[in-house]
Amino acid sequence: MTTSLLDGVTVVELGDRLAAGACGSLLAQFGATVFCVERDATATGGKWAHRAQFVAGKERLSVHPGRAGDMTLLADLIGRAHCVLTSTDADAPWPDPIKAAIGRVPVRCDLSAFGRS
C-alpha cells in the first residue's frame, strides 16, 4: 500500500473564492482529507452552486450559521484540523466561536483577490 504526501492531514475549506476550492482540490489530490464546508443554501441563496466542480475528492459538510448545533460541529472539526482555507475578503462573517477556532489552527491560508487592504 502506498501513502500519499499528505496522508493524515486534515484541511477545512471555508473560503468562498474559487481559489479556495482549487487549493482544497490540490491538497485532496496530494492525499489530505479535505472538508468542504458549504453554508446552507437557505442561508446563502445557493451561492455555492458554481463550485460543484471543486468538491470532487472532498468530504462535504453543509452548515447553517444560525444553528447552534451546526456551529458546534464546525468548531469541533476546525479544532482537529491542521489547516484552514479562508477567503476573508469575500467570505460572509462567521460567528465568534468559529473565528476563535480558526485562530487556533496551525496553518491558515487566506486566499484573497487583492489582500486585506
Buried (B, 14 or more C-beta within 10 A) or exposed (E): EEEEEBEEBBBBBBBBBBBBBBBBBEBBBEBBBBBBBBBBEEBBEEEBEEBEEBBEBBBEBBBBBEEEEBBEBBBEBBEEBBBBBBBBBBBEEBBEBBEEBBEEBEEBBBBBEEEEE
